[in-house]
Amino acid sequence: MKFQDLLSPSLKLETMQYINRTIFTHELSPFKDAPVSDKQLIVSHLRLHLYQADEYVLNQGEIGSNVYFIVNGQADVILERSVSLSSIRKVSD
């Protein structure tokens, strides 16, 4: 079961609206100036995923098929020998 399936309809809507505002209105957002029709198309495909600390999103060598937006927190990029290559995080509001 996915995280968003555990939320009430009103909380799910509120959560997705917050995420959408964050993704589309931040000054560094690549979607900031996109037409509304493009934003609506993107929103229709968004899925909320919650990752816990030390949980892997993708393992080295795997081919990804998704785009991830960090709304809160950070994600580390780690090489197989456990050396941190870089760290990415949400830009301050």
Summary of the structure (lengths in Angstrom):
residues: 93
radius of gyration: 15.1
end to end distance: 31.6
largest distance: 44.0
contacts: 160
relative contact order: 0.14
helix: 31%
strand: 12%
